[in-house]
Amino acid sequence: MPGVQAGGTTSGNLSTNEIAYGNYQIGGGFGNQSAFYIDGVLSNMPSNNALALIPSQDTVQEFQVTTSDVSAEFGGFAGGIVSISTKAGTNEFHGSAYEYTRAGF
């Protein structure tokens, strides 16, 4: 999305910035200045304001990123707002499979 820059890497080796992984610079703000909501619940860690939970790709139904002009209910954050909605469950067994590979060049 325009105005969003990833704050960390996902390479999985020693160069991975674990503090910034899953945290983004949104709308010109610094990393750790954005709010992350999962199903309407704030999911930021109190210690460094980083994202506390990174949901699996298979659990996300939709997401919305607000980069500027947020409403007053989201006050206290200088960056953007990321709202994630998860999929609803059922009483029946359902499954899915996917493969996620990244080529390191």
N, CA, C and O atoms as CSV, one atom per row, in Angstrom:
chain,resi,resn,atom,element,x,y,z
A,1,MET,N,N,0.850,-1.171,0.000
A,1,MET,CA,C,0.000,0.000,0.000
A,1,MET,C,C,0.897,1.235,0.000
A,1,MET,O,O,1.920,1.230,0.685
A,2,PRO,N,N,0.567,2.268,-0.720
A,2,PRO,CA,C,1.378,3.483,-0.716
A,2,PRO,C,C,1.473,4.082,0.686
A,2,PRO,O,O,0.486,4.124,1.420
A,3,GLY,N,N,2.650,4.537,1.044
A,3,GLY,CA,C,2.862,5.149,2.344
A,3,GLY,C,C,3.220,4.179,3.443
A,3,GLY,O,O,3.307,4.569,4.608
A,4,VAL,N,N,3.433,2.901,3.094
A,4,VAL,CA,C,3.774,1.879,4.091
A,4,VAL,C,C,5.123,1.283,3.733
A,4,VAL,O,O,5.358,0.882,2.593
A,5,GLN,N,N,6.013,1.231,4.729
A,5,GLN,CA,C,7.329,0.644,4.531
A,5,GLN,C,C,7.585,-0.370,5.646
A,5,GLN,O,O,7.405,-0.067,6.825
A,6,ALA,N,N,8.004,-1.572,5.261
A,6,ALA,CA,C,8.272,-2.618,6.255
A,6,ALA,C,C,9.424,-2.197,7.153
A,6,ALA,O,O,10.409,-1.620,6.691
A,7,GLY,N,N,9.288,-2.494,8.448
A,7,GLY,CA,C,10.303,-2.094,9.408
A,7,GLY,C,C,11.352,-3.134,9.678
A,7,GLY,O,O,12.361,-2.807,10.302
A,8,GLY,N,N,11.186,-4.360,9.253
A,8,GLY,CA,C,12.146,-5.422,9.526
A,8,GLY,C,C,12.260,-6.356,8.353
A,8,GLY,O,O,11.644,-6.144,7.309
A,9,THR,N,N,13.059,-7.401,8.532
A,9,THR,CA,C,13.239,-8.381,7.478
A,9,THR,C,C,12.634,-9.701,7.923
A,9,THR,O,O,12.354,-9.903,9.104
A,10,THR,N,N,12.435,-10.593,6.970
A,10,THR,CA,C,11.908,-11.917,7.280
A,10,THR,C,C,12.857,-12.988,6.779
A,10,THR,O,O,12.431,-14.101,6.474
A,11,SER,N,N,14.145,-12.664,6.691
A,11,SER,CA,C,15.094,-13.604,6.115
A,11,SER,C,C,15.358,-14.800,7.008
A,11,SER,O,O,15.785,-15.845,6.516
A,12,GLY,N,N,15.114,-14.678,8.322
A,12,GLY,CA,C,15.264,-15.808,9.219
A,12,GLY,C,C,16.689,-16.116,9.628
A,12,GLY,O,O,16.936,-17.151,10.248
A,13,ASN,N,N,17.619,-15.263,9.305
A,13,ASN,CA,C,18.996,-15.499,9.737
A,13,ASN,C,C,19.407,-14.428,10.747
A,13,ASN,O,O,18.548,-13.729,11.284
A,14,LEU,N,N,20.678,-14.293,11.005
A,14,LEU,CA,C,21.146,-13.365,12.029
A,14,LEU,C,C,20.852,-11.902,11.704
A,14,LEU,O,O,20.859,-11.057,12.598
A,15,SER,N,N,20.594,-11.597,10.425
A,15,SER,CA,C,20.313,-10.209,10.057
A,15,SER,C,C,18.857,-9.826,10.283
A,15,SER,O,O,18.483,-8.681,10.032
A,16,THR,N,N,18.031,-10.752,10.749
A,16,THR,CA,C,16.617,-10.462,10.983
A,16,THR,C,C,16.467,-9.464,12.123
A,16,THR,O,O,17.022,-9.664,13.203
A,17,ASN,N,N,15.738,-8.417,11.891
A,17,ASN,CA,C,15.468,-7.410,12.914
A,17,ASN,C,C,14.196,-7.835,13.632
A,17,ASN,O,O,13.094,-7.477,13.216
A,18,GLU,N,N,14.346,-8.601,14.714
A,18,GLU,CA,C,13.183,-9.178,15.375
A,18,GLU,C,C,12.306,-8.136,16.044
A,18,GLU,O,O,11.098,-8.339,16.171
A,19,ILE,N,N,12.887,-7.029,16.474
A,19,ILE,CA,C,12.086,-5.992,17.120
A,19,ILE,C,C,11.167,-5.325,16.105
A,19,ILE,O,O,10.020,-5.006,16.416
A,20,ALA,N,N,11.667,-5.116,14.901
A,20,ALA,CA,C,10.881,-4.415,13.891
A,20,ALA,C,C,10.059,-5.349,13.018
A,20,ALA,O,O,9.206,-4.884,12.263
A,21,TYR,N,N,10.295,-6.665,13.102
A,21,TYR,CA,C,9.544,-7.606,12.266
A,21,TYR,C,C,8.052,-7.489,12.571
A,21,TYR,O,O,7.646,-7.565,13.730
A,22,GLY,N,N,7.258,-7.311,11.559
A,22,GLY,CA,C,5.820,-7.174,11.740
A,22,GLY,C,C,5.395,-5.775,12.115
A,22,GLY,O,O,4.214,-5.536,12.366
A,23,ASN,N,N,6.334,-4.840,12.159
A,23,ASN,CA,C,5.998,-3.459,12.478
A,23,ASN,C,C,6.368,-2.599,11.277
A,23,ASN,O,O,7.381,-2.847,10.623
A,24,TYR,N,N,5.576,-1.618,10.992
A,24,TYR,CA,C,5.733,-0.867,9.754
A,24,TYR,C,C,5.765,0.628,10.011
A,24,TYR,O,O,5.204,1.122,10.989
A,25,GLN,N,N,6.433,1.336,9.112
A,25,GLN,CA,C,6.383,2.791,9.115
A,25,GLN,C,C,5.219,3.174,8.205
A,25,GLN,O,O,5.228,2.864,7.013
A,26,ILE,N,N,4.225,3.843,8.765
A,26,ILE,CA,C,3.012,4.138,8.013
A,26,ILE,C,C,2.767,5.642,8.010
A,26,ILE,O,O,2.829,6.292,9.054
A,27,GLY,N,N,2.493,6.179,6.847
A,27,GLY,CA,C,2.125,7.580,6.722
A,27,GLY,C,C,3.201,8.548,7.185
A,27,GLY,O,O,2.886,9.624,7.692
A,28,GLY,N,N,4.472,8.180,7.020
A,28,GLY,CA,C,5.563,9.069,7.410
A,28,GLY,C,C,5.979,8.960,8.856
A,28,GLY,O,O,6.939,9.612,9.267
A,29,GLY,N,N,5.282,8.151,9.648
A,29,GLY,CA,C,5.654,7.969,11.048
A,29,GLY,C,C,6.814,7.000,11.186
A,29,GLY,O,O,7.130,6.262,10.253
A,30,PHE,N,N,7.442,7.002,12.340
A,30,PHE,CA,C,8.506,6.050,12.627
A,30,PHE,C,C,7.896,4.686,12.908
A,30,PHE,O,O,6.692,4.577,13.143
A,31,GLY,N,N,8.726,3.642,12.886
A,31,GLY,CA,C,8.269,2.321,13.310
A,31,GLY,C,C,7.840,2.395,14.767
A,31,GLY,O,O,8.301,3.268,15.502
A,32,ASN,N,N,6.984,1.511,15.186
A,32,ASN,CA,C,6.453,1.459,16.552
A,32,ASN,C,C,5.545,2.638,16.879
A,32,ASN,O,O,5.321,2.918,18.057
A,33,GLN,N,N,5.023,3.330,15.891
A,33,GLN,CA,C,4.086,4.420,16.131
A,33,GLN,C,C,2.718,4.137,15.530
A,33,GLN,O,O,1.880,5.034,15.434
A,34,SER,N,N,2.492,2.897,15.126
A,34,SER,CA,C,1.225,2.526,14.513
A,34,SER,C,C,0.437,1.623,15.458
A,34,SER,O,O,1.007,1.000,16.353
A,35,ALA,N,N,-0.850,1.561,15.255
A,35,ALA,CA,C,-1.726,0.710,16.057
A,35,ALA,C,C,-2.167,-0.484,15.220
A,35,ALA,O,O,-2.500,-0.341,14.043
A,36,PHE,N,N,-2.165,-1.659,15.836
A,36,PHE,CA,C,-2.583,-2.886,15.183
A,36,PHE,C,C,-3.764,-3.464,15.955
A,36,PHE,O,O,-3.664,-3.730,17.152
A,37,TYR,N,N,-4.871,-3.653,15.265
A,37,TYR,CA,C,-6.073,-4.206,15.872
A,37,TYR,C,C,-6.386,-5.543,15.217
A,37,TYR,O,O,-6.411,-5.650,13.991
A,38,ILE,N,N,-6.623,-6.561,16.037
A,38,ILE,CA,C,-7.046,-7.864,15.539
A,38,ILE,C,C,-8.444,-8.116,16.088
A,38,ILE,O,O,-8.633,-8.243,17.298
A,39,ASP,N,N,-9.403,-8.186,15.202
A,39,ASP,CA,C,-10.819,-8.331,15.567
A,39,ASP,C,C,-11.253,-7.256,16.562
A,39,ASP,O,O,-12.015,-7.535,17.487
A,40,GLY,N,N,-10.771,-6.038,16.373
A,40,GLY,CA,C,-11.173,-4.905,17.194
A,40,GLY,C,C,-10.418,-4.740,18.496
A,40,GLY,O,O,-10.690,-3.803,19.247
A,41,VAL,N,N,-9.462,-5.638,18.790
A,41,VAL,CA,C,-8.700,-5.571,20.039
A,41,VAL,C,C,-7.287,-5.084,19.733
A,41,VAL,O,O,-6.625,-5.601,18.832
A,42,LEU,N,N,-6.834,-4.091,20.483
A,42,LEU,CA,C,-5.483,-3.556,20.293
A,42,LEU,C,C,-4.457,-4.651,20.541
A,42,LEU,O,O,-4.519,-5.337,21.561
A,43,SER,N,N,-3.513,-4.822,19.618
A,43,SER,CA,C,-2.535,-5.908,19.705
A,43,SER,C,C,-1.108,-5.380,19.735
A,43,SER,O,O,-0.211,-5.997,19.161
A,44,ASN,N,N,-0.887,-4.256,20.390
A,44,ASN,CA,C,0.462,-3.707,20.532
A,44,ASN,C,C,1.035,-4.094,21.892
A,44,ASN,O,O,0.309,-4.129,22.886
A,45,MET,N,N,2.341,-4.387,21.939
A,45,MET,CA,C,3.000,-4.686,23.213
A,45,MET,C,C,3.264,-3.384,23.958
A,45,MET,O,O,3.681,-2.405,23.339
A,46,PRO,N,N,3.036,-3.344,25.257
A,46,PRO,CA,C,3.238,-2.109,26.017
A,46,PRO,C,C,4.703,-1.671,26.087
A,46,PRO,O,O,4.981,-0.476,26.184
A,47,SER,N,N,5.634,-2.615,26.039
A,47,SER,CA,C,7.046,-2.262,26.240
A,47,SER,C,C,7.625,-1.429,25.107
A,47,SER,O,O,8.299,-0.431,25.363
A,48,ASN,N,N,7.376,-1.819,23.856
A,48,ASN,CA,C,7.953,-1.081,22.720
A,48,ASN,C,C,6.927,-0.779,21.626
A,48,ASN,O,O,7.300,-0.340,20.538
A,49,ASN,N,N,5.658,-1.004,21.896
A,49,ASN,CA,C,4.555,-0.691,20.976
A,49,ASN,C,C,4.628,-1.483,19.673
A,49,ASN,O,O,4.016,-1.087,18.681
A,50,ALA,N,N,5.361,-2.590,19.658
A,50,ALA,CA,C,5.430,-3.444,18.477
A,50,ALA,C,C,4.219,-4.365,18.449
A,50,ALA,O,O,3.515,-4.518,19.446
A,51,LEU,N,N,3.992,-4.968,17.306
A,51,LEU,CA,C,2.876,-5.888,17.125
A,51,LEU,C,C,3.103,-7.138,17.972
A,51,LEU,O,O,4.133,-7.797,17.834
A,52,ALA,N,N,2.152,-7.471,18.847
A,52,ALA,CA,C,2.298,-8.596,19.767
A,52,ALA,C,C,1.996,-9.933,19.099
A,52,ALA,O,O,2.576,-10.949,19.481
A,53,LEU,N,N,1.118,-9.958,18.128
A,53,LEU,CA,C,0.704,-11.203,17.489
A,53,LEU,C,C,0.669,-10.994,15.984
A,53,LEU,O,O,0.037,-10.059,15.492
A,54,ILE,N,N,1.345,-11.861,15.265
A,54,ILE,CA,C,1.314,-11.820,13.804
A,54,ILE,C,C,0.492,-13.017,13.351
A,54,ILE,O,O,0.983,-14.145,13.388
A,55,PRO,N,N,-0.752,-12.797,12.921
A,55,PRO,CA,C,-1.604,-13.932,12.564
A,55,PRO,C,C,-1.133,-14.615,11.284
A,55,PRO,O,O,-0.530,-13.991,10.411
A,56,SER,N,N,-1.421,-15.898,11.196
A,56,SER,CA,C,-1.106,-16.675,10.010
A,56,SER,C,C,-1.904,-16.147,8.820
A,56,SER,O,O,-3.001,-15.613,8.987
A,57,GLN,N,N,-1.355,-16.296,7.637
A,57,GLN,CA,C,-2.052,-15.856,6.422
A,57,GLN,C,C,-3.373,-16.575,6.244
A,57,GLN,O,O,-4.305,-16.029,5.654
A,58,ASP,N,N,-3.461,-17.791,6.748
A,58,ASP,CA,C,-4.666,-18.594,6.562
A,58,ASP,C,C,-5.796,-18.164,7.489
A,58,ASP,O,O,-6.948,-18.527,7.250
A,59,THR,N,N,-5.503,-17.408,8.530
A,59,THR,CA,C,-6.544,-16.988,9.471
A,59,THR,C,C,-7.128,-15.619,9.152
A,59,THR,O,O,-8.155,-15.243,9.717
A,60,VAL,N,N,-6.500,-14.875,8.264
A,60,VAL,CA,C,-6.946,-13.508,7.964
A,60,VAL,C,C,-8.028,-13.529,6.890
A,60,VAL,O,O,-7.835,-14.072,5.803
A,61,GLN,N,N,-9.174,-12.924,7.219
A,61,GLN,CA,C,-10.243,-12.796,6.229
A,61,GLN,C,C,-10.057,-11.512,5.430
A,61,GLN,O,O,-10.152,-11.518,4.203
A,62,GLU,N,N,-9.789,-10.407,6.134
A,62,GLU,CA,C,-9.540,-9.141,5.458
A,62,GLU,C,C,-8.735,-8.237,6.376
A,62,GLU,O,O,-8.682,-8.445,7.588
A,63,PHE,N,N,-8.108,-7.230,5.780
A,63,PHE,CA,C,-7.392,-6.237,6.561
A,63,PHE,C,C,-7.564,-4.870,5.924
A,63,PHE,O,O,-7.853,-4.753,4.733
A,64,GLN,N,N,-7.384,-3.852,6.727
A,64,GLN,CA,C,-7.511,-2.478,6.258
A,64,GLN,C,C,-6.375,-1.665,6.869
A,64,GLN,O,O,-6.098,-1.768,8.064
A,65,VAL,N,N,-5.722,-0.860,6.041
A,65,VAL,CA,C,-4.642,0.005,6.503
A,65,VAL,C,C,-5.075,1.447,6.295
A,65,VAL,O,O,-5.385,1.851,5.174
A,66,THR,N,N,-5.097,2.220,7.368
A,66,THR,CA,C,-5.423,3.636,7.298
A,66,THR,C,C,-4.122,4.400,7.489
A,66,THR,O,O,-3.482,4.293,8.535
A,67,THR,N,N,-3.730,5.173,6.480
A,67,THR,CA,C,-2.425,5.830,6.526
A,67,THR,C,C,-2.486,7.267,7.014
A,67,THR,O,O,-1.476,7.798,7.476
A,68,SER,N,N,-3.623,7.898,6.925
A,68,SER,CA,C,-3.723,9.288,7.371
A,68,SER,C,C,-5.175,9.637,7.665
A,68,SER,O,O,-6.097,8.921,7.274
A,69,ASP,N,N,-5.356,10.743,8.357
A,69,ASP,CA,C,-6.692,11.266,8.655
A,69,ASP,C,C,-7.551,10.239,9.391
A,69,ASP,O,O,-8.683,9.958,8.999
A,70,VAL,N,N,-6.984,9.680,10.474
A,70,VAL,CA,C,-7.728,8.692,11.252
A,70,VAL,C,C,-8.676,9.398,12.214
A,70,VAL,O,O,-8.457,10.555,12.573
A,71,SER,N,N,-9.710,8.709,12.622
A,71,SER,CA,C,-10.697,9.312,13.517
A,71,SER,C,C,-10.165,9.375,14.947
A,71,SER,O,O,-9.136,8.777,15.263
A,72,ALA,N,N,-10.865,10.093,15.793
A,72,ALA,CA,C,-10.427,10.329,17.173
A,72,ALA,C,C,-10.376,9.057,18.007
A,72,ALA,O,O,-9.648,9.012,18.999
A,73,GLU,N,N,-11.122,8.027,17.638
A,73,GLU,CA,C,-11.095,6.785,18.410
A,73,GLU,C,C,-9.729,6.105,18.364
A,73,GLU,O,O,-9.429,5.263,19.211
A,74,PHE,N,N,-8.907,6.460,17.391
A,74,PHE,CA,C,-7.568,5.893,17.272
A,74,PHE,C,C,-6.500,6.875,17.728
A,74,PHE,O,O,-5.370,6.809,17.247
A,75,GLY,N,N,-6.816,7.766,18.623
A,75,GLY,CA,C,-5.858,8.757,19.097
A,75,GLY,C,C,-4.695,8.125,19.829
A,75,GLY,O,O,-4.807,7.010,20.337
A,76,GLY,N,N,-3.586,8.826,19.886
A,76,GLY,CA,C,-2.407,8.352,20.605
A,76,GLY,C,C,-1.392,7.650,19.730
A,76,GLY,O,O,-0.371,7.184,20.236
A,77,PHE,N,N,-1.635,7.560,18.442
A,77,PHE,CA,C,-0.701,6.906,17.536
A,77,PHE,C,C,-0.336,7.868,16.415
A,77,PHE,O,O,-1.218,8.402,15.744
A,78,ALA,N,N,0.961,8.091,16.207
A,78,ALA,CA,C,1.424,9.029,15.188
A,78,ALA,C,C,1.488,8.406,13.802
A,78,ALA,O,O,1.507,9.126,12.804
A,79,GLY,N,N,1.522,7.069,13.725
A,79,GLY,CA,C,1.577,6.386,12.436
A,79,GLY,C,C,0.185,6.047,11.940
A,79,GLY,O,O,-0.760,6.814,12.127
A,80,GLY,N,N,0.069,4.902,11.312
A,80,GLY,CA,C,-1.218,4.487,10.765
A,80,GLY,C,C,-1.920,3.470,11.642
A,80,GLY,O,O,-1.466,3.139,12.737
A,81,ILE,N,N,-3.034,2.986,11.132
A,81,ILE,CA,C,-3.857,2.013,11.828
A,81,ILE,C,C,-4.015,0.787,10.922
A,81,ILE,O,O,-4.405,0.918,9.761
A,82,VAL,N,N,-3.714,-0.397,11.448
A,82,VAL,CA,C,-3.910,-1.644,10.717
A,82,VAL,C,C,-4.987,-2.434,11.439
A,82,VAL,O,O,-4.822,-2.790,12.606
A,83,SER,N,N,-6.088,-2.709,10.756
A,83,SER,CA,C,-7.188,-3.488,11.319
A,83,SER,C,C,-7.275,-4.819,10.587
A,83,SER,O,O,-7.406,-4.859,9.364
A,84,ILE,N,N,-7.201,-5.915,11.353
A,84,ILE,CA,C,-7.224,-7.258,10.786
A,84,ILE,C,C,-8.467,-7.975,11.291
A,84,ILE,O,O,-8.746,-7.977,12.490
A,85,SER,N,N,-9.216,-8.589,10.370
A,85,SER,CA,C,-10.370,-9.408,10.731
A,85,SER,C,C,-10.035,-10.858,10.426
A,85,SER,O,O,-9.578,-11.180,9.330
A,86,THR,N,N,-10.265,-11.732,11.403
A,86,THR,CA,C,-9.968,-13.145,11.198
A,86,THR,C,C,-11.205,-13.881,10.704
A,86,THR,O,O,-12.327,-13.387,10.814
A,87,LYS,N,N,-10.981,-15.055,10.165
A,87,LYS,CA,C,-12.080,-15.873,9.663
A,87,LYS,C,C,-12.865,-16.461,10.818
A,87,LYS,O,O,-12.303,-16.764,11.871
A,88,ALA,N,N,-14.153,-16.620,10.621
A,88,ALA,CA,C,-15.009,-17.233,11.632
A,88,ALA,C,C,-14.890,-18.749,11.550
A,88,ALA,O,O,-14.681,-19.304,10.471
A,89,GLY,N,N,-15.023,-19.405,12.677
A,89,GLY,CA,C,-14.933,-20.858,12.719
A,89,GLY,C,C,-16.301,-21.516,12.644
A,89,GLY,O,O,-17.331,-20.848,12.728
A,90,THR,N,N,-16.298,-22.828,12.484
A,90,THR,CA,C,-17.525,-23.611,12.473
A,90,THR,C,C,-17.327,-24.836,13.355
A,90,THR,O,O,-16.233,-25.062,13.873
A,91,ASN,N,N,-18.370,-25.617,13.524
A,91,ASN,CA,C,-18.280,-26.851,14.291
A,91,ASN,C,C,-17.840,-28.029,13.440
A,91,ASN,O,O,-17.675,-29.136,13.953
A,92,GLU,N,N,-17.650,-27.808,12.158
A,92,GLU,CA,C,-17.227,-28.869,11.248
A,92,GLU,C,C,-15.739,-28.725,10.946
A,92,GLU,O,O,-15.196,-27.620,10.949
A,93,PHE,N,N,-15.092,-29.855,10.687
A,93,PHE,CA,C,-13.670,-29.838,10.376
A,93,PHE,C,C,-13.459,-29.359,8.949
A,93,PHE,O,O,-14.045,-29.896,8.009
A,94,HIS,N,N,-12.631,-28.358,8.797
A,94,HIS,CA,C,-12.230,-27.864,7.484
A,94,HIS,C,C,-10.720,-27.741,7.489
A,94,HIS,O,O,-10.111,-27.503,8.532
A,95,GLY,N,N,-10.134,-27.899,6.356
A,95,GLY,CA,C,-8.682,-27.775,6.285
A,95,GLY,C,C,-8.252,-27.143,4.982
A,95,GLY,O,O,-9.012,-27.085,4.015
A,96,SER,N,N,-7.039,-26.679,4.974
A,96,SER,CA,C,-6.454,-26.127,3.762
A,96,SER,C,C,-4.952,-26.326,3.841
A,96,SER,O,O,-4.394,-26.559,4.913
A,97,ALA,N,N,-4.325,-26.234,2.711
A,97,ALA,CA,C,-2.870,-26.388,2.659
A,97,ALA,C,C,-2.317,-25.384,1.664
A,97,ALA,O,O,-2.940,-25.085,0.646
A,98,TYR,N,N,-1.160,-24.881,1.969
A,98,TYR,CA,C,-0.477,-23.989,1.042
A,98,TYR,C,C,1.009,-24.104,1.285
A,98,TYR,O,O,1.451,-24.552,2.344
A,99,GLU,N,N,1.768,-23.697,0.299
A,99,GLU,CA,C,3.225,-23.705,0.417
A,99,GLU,C,C,3.719,-22.281,0.230
A,99,GLU,O,O,3.315,-21.587,-0.703
A,100,TYR,N,N,4.578,-21.864,1.109
A,100,TYR,CA,C,5.102,-20.500,1.055
A,100,TYR,C,C,6.608,-20.571,0.971
A,100,TYR,O,O,7.274,-20.937,1.940
A,101,THR,N,N,7.148,-20.224,-0.176
A,101,THR,CA,C,8.596,-20.245,-0.336
A,101,THR,C,C,9.066,-18.892,-0.813
A,101,THR,O,O,8.365,-18.187,-1.539
A,102,ARG,N,N,10.265,-18.543,-0.390
A,102,ARG,CA,C,10.896,-17.306,-0.831
A,102,ARG,C,C,12.287,-17.633,-1.313
A,102,ARG,O,O,13.046,-18.325,-0.634
A,103,ALA,N,N,12.611,-17.144,-2.463
A,103,ALA,CA,C,13.950,-17.356,-3.003
A,103,ALA,C,C,14.860,-16.250,-2.491
A,103,ALA,O,O,14.532,-15.069,-2.602
A,104,GLY,N,N,15.976,-16.624,-1.944
A,104,GLY,CA,C,16.922,-15.624,-1.427
A,104,GLY,C,C,17.992,-15.320,-2.456
A,104,GLY,O,O,18.914,-16.110,-2.660
A,105,PHE,N,N,17.869,-14.188,-3.094
A,105,PHE,CA,C,18.849,-13.786,-4.096
A,105,PHE,C,C,19.674,-12.644,-3.602
A,105,PHE,O,O,20.558,-12.167,-4.314
